[in-house]
Amino acid sequence: MDEPVPPSPGDGDRPLALVVEGDAIQRIGTADCVAEAGFEVIEAWNGPTALRQIERHPELRLVVIDADLPDPDGRFALIHAIARLRPGLTLMAVSAGPAPEPGALPCDARFAAKPLGAGVARQARERLGGRFA
């Protein structure tokens, strides 16, 4: 989806999150989990689409990235590219594969196992504190 889902009445204060996942079923599940944690959610299915969404939405506060998206530059190349493009974004890599080696992720990025749980998404929201107002 290229545009955010309009917020429900009274939800104008929800921070914007981007879910980047190649598998449609997993993308929907992750997006639902992130939305339940209080985010307005937009989606991307690959790296180029994710980068376009990031450029289009300066109000973006959280990016949840499938670490296993095909990328010729490596498993965590997209999350590093996003960290360079938009310092200050809260970044979370998710994967059904092994956890990253120390230093494999940008310094402030987090890792979570798939499927993403609602508690992890809520922690990301709490980590933002008041930075989305």
N, CA, C and O of each residue as an XYZ file, in Angstrom:
532
protein
N       0.843     -1.169      0.000
C       0.000      0.000      0.000
C       0.886      1.229      0.000
O       1.876      1.286      0.729
N       0.542      2.194     -0.801
C       1.362      3.386     -0.878
C       0.912      4.501      0.049
O       1.699      5.402      0.339
N      -0.287      4.472      0.508
C      -0.795      5.547      1.350
C      -1.218      4.984      2.701
O      -1.676      3.844      2.788
N      -1.064      5.787      3.759
C      -1.492      5.313      5.066
C      -3.008      5.162      5.125
O      -3.758      5.874      4.459
N      -3.419      4.216      5.939
C      -4.847      4.053      6.192
C      -5.293      5.258      6.997
O      -4.626      5.626      7.963
N      -6.405      5.884      6.626
C      -6.845      7.047      7.396
C      -7.065      6.661      8.853
O      -7.606      5.591      9.132
N      -6.656      7.514      9.784
C      -6.848      7.182     11.188
C      -8.320      7.130     11.549
O      -9.157      7.796     10.940
N      -8.610      6.322     12.552
C      -9.969      6.265     13.074
C     -10.280      7.584     13.752
O      -9.362      8.299     14.155
N     -11.563      7.925     13.887
C     -11.891      9.178     14.570
C     -11.241      9.231     15.946
O     -11.321      8.279     16.722
N     -10.601     10.350     16.234
C      -9.961     10.512     17.534
C      -8.546      9.970     17.592
O      -7.905     10.059     18.639
N      -8.027      9.401     16.480
C      -6.690      8.817     16.490
C      -5.661      9.704     15.802
O      -4.649      9.182     15.336
N      -5.860     10.993     15.714
C      -4.966     11.884     15.002
C      -3.579     11.985     15.600
O      -2.689     12.563     14.976
N      -3.362     11.438     16.797
C      -2.057     11.544     17.432
C      -1.227     10.275     17.293
O      -0.211     10.135     17.974
N      -1.629      9.354     16.435
C      -0.876      8.100     16.281
C       0.372      8.334     15.438
O       0.290      8.934     14.366
N       1.543      7.862     15.917
C       2.761      8.001     15.113
C       2.695      7.078     13.899
O       2.005      6.059     13.915
N       3.420      7.451     12.848
C       3.405      6.695     11.602
C       4.527      5.658     11.593
O       5.669      5.962     11.937
N       4.186      4.430     11.196
C       5.147      3.332     11.087
C       5.100      2.753      9.681
O       4.057      2.758      9.026
N       6.234      2.260      9.231
C       6.356      1.579      7.949
C       6.726      0.129      8.214
O       7.683     -0.149      8.937
N       5.970     -0.795      7.633
C       6.275     -2.224      7.707
C       6.790     -2.648      6.344
O       6.101     -2.493      5.335
N       8.022     -3.193      6.315
C       8.662     -3.633      5.076
C       8.776     -5.150      5.136
O       9.571     -5.695      5.901
N       7.971     -5.822      4.321
C       7.910     -7.287      4.341
C       7.539     -7.789      2.962
O       6.571     -7.313      2.370
N       8.294     -8.742      2.442
C       8.046     -9.269      1.105
C       6.865    -10.203      1.009
O       6.218    -10.251     -0.037
N       6.556    -10.946      2.050
C       5.451    -11.895      2.051
C       4.169    -11.184      2.478
O       4.100    -10.625      3.572
N       3.161    -11.207      1.619
C       1.928    -10.448      1.874
C       1.240    -10.860      3.177
O       0.786     -9.997      3.928
N       1.156    -12.141      3.451
C       0.473    -12.609      4.671
C       1.232    -12.111      5.910
O       0.623    -11.615      6.858
N       2.553    -12.246      5.893
C       3.339    -11.773      7.042
C       3.289    -10.256      7.153
O       3.265     -9.718      8.260
N       3.274     -9.557      6.017
C       3.188     -8.091      6.036
C       1.882     -7.647      6.690
O       1.875     -6.733      7.515
N       0.794     -8.285      6.327
C      -0.508     -7.938      6.908
C      -0.504     -8.207      8.412
O      -0.964     -7.377      9.196
N       0.017     -9.368      8.811
C       0.066     -9.703     10.237
C       0.918     -8.734     11.036
O       0.533     -8.308     12.125
N       2.074     -8.389     10.495
C       2.952     -7.436     11.185
C       2.313     -6.055     11.231
O       2.367     -5.381     12.260
N       1.709     -5.631     10.127
C       1.044     -4.326     10.091
C      -0.091     -4.277     11.112
O      -0.265     -3.266     11.794
N      -0.857     -5.347     11.223
C      -1.940     -5.392     12.211
C      -1.392     -5.276     13.630
O      -1.950     -4.561     14.462
N      -0.296     -5.984     13.898
C       0.315     -5.965     15.222
C       0.814     -4.556     15.564
O       0.613     -4.077     16.680
N       1.461     -3.902     14.605
C       1.979     -2.553     14.818
C       0.818     -1.568     14.993
O       0.896     -0.665     15.827
N      -0.243     -1.732     14.223
C      -1.418     -0.860     14.363
C      -2.072     -1.044     15.730
O      -2.510     -0.070     16.342
N      -2.141     -2.288     16.214
C      -2.721     -2.548     17.532
C      -1.909     -1.888     18.643
O      -2.439     -1.583     19.712
N      -0.629     -1.671     18.388
C       0.234     -1.010     19.375
C       0.067      0.505     19.346
O       0.683      1.207     20.147
N      -0.756      1.018     18.434
C      -1.055      2.445     18.433
C      -0.448      3.246     17.305
O      -0.446      4.476     17.350
N       0.072      2.567     16.288
C       0.658      3.264     15.156
C      -0.323      3.334     13.991
O      -1.175      2.461     13.826
N      -0.192      4.363     13.204
C      -0.779      4.407     11.865
C       0.251      3.708     10.980
O       1.443      3.992     11.104
N      -0.164      2.811     10.099
C       0.779      1.955      9.389
C       0.662      2.114      7.878
O      -0.432      2.130      7.314
N       1.841      2.233      7.236
C       1.939      2.109      5.792
C       2.830      0.900      5.520
O       3.536      0.431      6.413
N       2.798      0.402      4.293
C       3.495     -0.842      3.985
C       4.371     -0.709      2.752
O       4.131      0.123      1.877
N       5.402     -1.557      2.708
C       6.256     -1.692      1.534
C       6.620     -3.170      1.410
O       6.726     -3.874      2.414
N       6.808     -3.629      0.191
C       7.075     -5.051     -0.050
C       8.506     -5.321     -0.485
O       8.888     -6.481     -0.642
N       9.317     -4.265     -0.686
C      10.720     -4.457     -1.052
C      11.502     -3.197     -0.689
O      10.930     -2.197     -0.257
N      12.825     -3.266     -0.875
C      13.686     -2.140     -0.513
C      13.389     -0.857     -1.258
O      13.247      0.189     -0.625
N      13.287     -0.892     -2.607
C      13.008      0.353     -3.327
C      11.684      1.003     -2.902
O      11.606      2.225     -2.771
N      10.659      0.194     -2.690
C       9.375      0.734     -2.244
C       9.511      1.346     -0.850
O       8.943      2.402     -0.573
N      10.266      0.681      0.025
C      10.476      1.206      1.376
C      11.175      2.562      1.324
O      10.773      3.494      2.020
N      12.209      2.673      0.510
C      12.936      3.937      0.421
C      12.052      5.050     -0.124
O      12.163      6.193      0.320
N      11.169      4.737     -1.085
C      10.222      5.748     -1.586
C       9.266      6.185     -0.484
O       8.983      7.375     -0.346
N       8.769      5.237      0.297
C       7.855      5.586      1.388
C       8.547      6.490      2.409
O       7.944      7.437      2.914
N       9.804      6.197      2.709
C      10.550      7.001      3.676
C      10.735      8.421      3.155
O      10.617      9.382      3.915
N      11.023      8.558      1.872
C      11.161      9.893      1.282
C       9.840     10.654      1.282
O       9.821     11.869      1.482
N       8.734      9.945      1.058
C       7.414     10.581      0.967
C       6.832     10.961      2.316
O       5.936     11.802      2.383
N       7.321     10.359      3.392
C       6.684     10.541      4.702
C       7.695     11.000      5.751
O       8.208     10.185      6.518
N       7.978     12.296      5.786
C       8.938     12.799      6.779
C       8.452     12.614      8.217
O       9.253     12.671      9.150
N       7.156     12.395      8.405
C       6.597     12.210      9.745
C       6.778     10.789     10.267
O       6.384     10.493     11.395
N       7.358      9.919      9.474
C       7.587      8.520      9.848
C       8.433      8.432     11.109
O       9.414      9.162     11.252
N       8.054      7.529     12.038
C       8.771      7.392     13.300
C       9.337      5.996     13.541
O      10.313      5.852     14.277
N       8.747      4.963     12.937
C       9.182      3.581     13.156
C       9.212      2.855     11.825
O       8.308      3.010     11.003
N      10.277      2.044     11.608
C      10.337      1.176     10.445
C      10.627     -0.235     10.944
O      11.625     -0.474     11.624
N       9.737     -1.166     10.595
C       9.903     -2.584     10.906
C      10.268     -3.266      9.595
O       9.487     -3.249      8.644
N      11.469     -3.874      9.542
C      12.027     -4.381      8.299
C      12.263     -5.884      8.382
O      12.870     -6.371      9.336
N      11.783     -6.611      7.388
C      12.104     -8.024      7.263
C      13.583     -8.131      6.913
O      14.000     -7.700      5.838
N      14.370     -8.696      7.805
C      15.813     -8.805      7.589
C      16.145     -9.781      6.467
O      17.275     -9.795      5.978
N      15.191    -10.583      6.059
C      15.449    -11.622      5.072
C      14.970    -11.267      3.670
O      14.878    -12.141      2.809
N      14.663     -9.991      3.432
C      14.351     -9.569      2.071
C      15.576     -9.805      1.196
O      16.699     -9.545      1.629
N      15.381    -10.288     -0.016
C      16.548    -10.471     -0.889
C      17.251     -9.137     -1.137
O      16.618     -8.155     -1.524
N      18.554     -9.114     -0.914
C      19.339     -7.910     -1.150
C      20.756     -8.337     -1.515
O      21.413     -9.030     -0.738
N      21.226     -7.934     -2.677
C      22.571     -8.352     -3.090
C      23.675     -7.820     -2.171
O      24.789     -8.343     -2.168
N      23.365     -6.790     -1.400
C      24.374     -6.208     -0.512
C      24.396     -6.843      0.873
O      25.219     -6.466      1.707
N      23.510     -7.799      1.133
C      23.543     -8.503      2.408
C      22.259     -8.391      3.196
O      21.359     -7.615      2.874
N      22.209     -9.193      4.237
C      21.002     -9.367      5.046
C      20.511     -8.071      5.695
O      19.304     -7.838      5.743
N      21.398     -7.242      6.185
C      20.974     -6.038      6.900
C      21.290     -4.757      6.127
O      21.330     -3.676      6.713
N      21.511     -4.872      4.827
C      21.873     -3.702      4.017
C      20.768     -2.651      4.021
O      21.059     -1.459      4.125
N      19.502     -3.067      3.911
C      18.401     -2.102      3.863
C      18.290     -1.317      5.166
O      18.098     -0.102      5.139
N      18.404     -1.980      6.279
C      18.277     -1.257      7.550
C      19.427     -0.264      7.722
O      19.231      0.811      8.288
N      20.621     -0.608      7.242
C      21.746      0.333      7.296
C      21.502      1.520      6.362
O      21.802      2.662      6.711
N      20.962      1.248      5.182
C      20.666      2.331      4.237
C      19.639      3.296      4.830
O      19.774      4.512      4.695
N      18.624      2.755      5.480
C      17.592      3.598      6.086
C      18.176      4.407      7.242
O      17.850      5.583      7.399
N      19.034      3.788      8.051
C      19.659      4.495      9.176
C      20.495      5.668      8.682
O      20.525      6.719      9.321
N      21.179      5.498      7.543
C      21.972      6.600      6.982
C      21.065      7.684      6.401
O      21.336      8.876      6.544
N      19.983      7.254      5.745
C      19.062      8.193      5.104
C      18.290      9.029      6.115
O      18.119     10.234      5.931
N      17.825      8.390      7.182
C      16.989      9.067      8.178
C      17.460      8.754      9.599
O      16.831      7.961     10.301
N      18.554      9.367     10.019
C      18.988      9.164     11.408
C      17.861      9.586     12.355
O      17.136     10.544     12.083
N      17.726      8.881     13.440
C      16.690      9.223     14.404
C      15.437      8.387     14.285
O      14.631      8.358     15.215
N      15.245      7.698     13.155
C      14.102      6.789     13.046
C      14.310      5.611     13.984
O      15.437      5.145     14.156
N      13.246      5.134     14.583
C      13.327      3.905     15.354
C      13.257      2.757     14.355
O      12.305      2.659     13.581
N      14.266      1.889     14.373
C      14.369      0.797     13.406
C      14.327     -0.547     14.114
O      14.943     -0.741     15.161
N      13.580     -1.474     13.512
C      13.479     -2.820     14.053
C      13.586     -3.822     12.916
O      12.797     -3.786     11.972
N      14.557     -4.709     13.005
C      14.687     -5.802     12.049
C      13.967     -7.013     12.623
O      14.105     -7.321     13.807
N      13.194     -7.701     11.780
C      12.519     -8.921     12.202
C      12.930    -10.055     11.270
O      13.160     -9.849     10.078
N      13.016    -11.258     11.837
C      13.443    -12.389     11.034
C      13.029    -13.688     11.695
O      12.962    -13.787     12.921
N      12.752    -14.683     10.866
C      12.537    -16.039     11.351
C      13.871    -16.772     11.422
O      13.946    -17.890     11.933
N      14.920    -16.139     10.909
C      16.252    -16.724     10.908
C      17.008    -16.377     12.176
O      16.425    -15.931     13.164
N      18.307    -16.589     12.130
C      19.120    -16.343     13.323
C      19.208    -14.861     13.678
O      19.078    -13.986     12.821
N      19.432    -14.609     14.955
C      19.643    -13.242     15.420
C      20.945    -12.721     14.829
O      21.849    -13.504     14.539
N      21.050    -11.412     14.649
C      22.276    -10.852     14.072
C      23.463    -10.977     15.019
O      23.317    -11.007     16.241
N      24.618    -11.048     14.420
C      25.863    -11.005     15.195
C      25.994     -9.611     15.809
O      25.444     -8.652     15.269
N      26.708     -9.483     16.922
C      26.934     -8.151     17.489
C      27.550     -7.224     16.448
O      28.495     -7.593     15.751
N      27.004     -6.017     16.353
C      27.497     -5.016     15.419
C      26.925     -5.121     14.015
O      27.252     -4.300     13.158
N      26.075     -6.117     13.759
C      25.515     -6.281     12.414
C      24.419     -5.261     12.108
O      24.172     -4.952     10.942
N      23.767     -4.741     13.133
C      22.700     -3.747     12.964
C      23.229     -2.358     13.310
O      24.209     -2.229     14.045
N      22.582     -1.319     12.781
C      22.929      0.033     13.241
C      22.796      0.105     14.757
O      22.016     -0.646     15.343
N      23.538      0.986     15.393
C      23.665      0.950     16.855
C      22.340      1.049     17.611
O      22.211      0.422     18.663
N      21.361      1.795     17.133
C      20.107      1.938     17.869
C      19.003      1.007     17.367
O      17.891      1.041     17.895
N      19.279      0.190     16.376
C      18.252     -0.712     15.839
C      18.069     -1.904     16.770
O      18.994     -2.337     17.457
N      16.846     -2.416     16.767
C      16.518     -3.590     17.570
C      16.232     -4.755     16.657
O      15.968     -4.576     15.468
N      16.286     -5.956     17.216
C      15.972     -7.178     16.482
C      14.867     -7.898     17.223
O      14.857     -7.945     18.453
N      13.923     -8.466     16.458
C      12.852     -9.274     17.029
C      12.625    -10.486     16.134
O      12.766    -10.412     14.913
N      12.273    -11.590     16.759
C      11.973    -12.806     16.015
C      10.576    -12.703     15.420
O       9.682    -12.091     16.002
N      10.402    -13.316     14.241
C       9.075    -13.413     13.629
C       8.332    -14.567     14.282
O       8.949    -15.549     14.694
N       7.039    -14.459     14.379
C       6.230    -13.292     14.062
C       6.360    -12.243     15.156
O       6.553    -12.558     16.330
N       6.249    -10.995     14.741
C       6.345     -9.881     15.680
C       5.181     -9.950     16.655
O       4.029    -10.084     16.243
N       5.471     -9.863     17.920
C       4.429     -9.889     18.936
C       3.941     -8.499     19.272
O       4.663     -7.518     19.094
N       2.728     -8.416     19.753
C       2.142     -7.121     20.107
C       2.956     -6.424     21.186
O       3.070     -5.198     21.180
N       3.523     -7.191     22.114
C       4.322     -6.596     23.184
C       5.552     -5.888     22.650
O       5.915     -4.817     23.139
N       6.197     -6.476     21.651
C       7.384     -5.858     21.060
C       7.000     -4.558     20.354
O       7.718     -3.563     20.454
N       5.889     -4.564     19.652
C       5.424     -3.352     18.970
C       5.067     -2.268     19.988
O       5.340     -1.090     19.759
N       4.465     -2.655     21.096
C       4.146     -1.673     22.143
C       5.422     -1.085     22.746
O       5.470      0.107     23.049
N       6.458     -1.916     22.922
C       7.726     -1.409     23.438
C       8.324     -0.374     22.489
O       8.902      0.619     22.931
N       8.186     -0.607     21.187
C       8.674      0.372     20.212
C       7.918      1.685     20.369
O       8.516      2.759     20.300
N       6.622      1.604     20.576
C       5.807      2.814     20.777
C       6.244      3.545     22.040
O       6.383      4.768     22.036
N       6.460      2.802     23.115
C       6.890      3.410     24.370
C       8.273      4.030     24.236
O       8.556      5.066     24.838
N       9.130      3.398     23.449
C      10.483      3.913     23.230
C      10.455      5.295     22.568
O      11.337      6.122     22.799
N       9.442      5.530     21.754
C       9.311      6.828     21.097
C       8.938      7.927     22.087
O       9.256      9.097     21.877
N       8.271      7.546     23.151
C       7.855      8.546     24.137
C       7.028      9.627     23.491
O       6.079      9.325     22.768
N       7.356     10.858     23.727
C       6.620     11.991     23.179
C       7.184     12.495     21.857
O       6.777     13.561     21.394
N       8.110     11.764     21.233
C       8.778     12.267     20.037
C       7.901     12.293     18.804
O       8.368     12.712     17.746
N       6.663     11.870     18.888
C       5.814     11.873     17.694
C       4.743     12.951     17.751
O       3.939     13.078     16.828
N       4.728     13.702     18.793
C       3.692     14.716     18.934
C       3.899     15.858     17.961
O       3.112     16.804     17.944
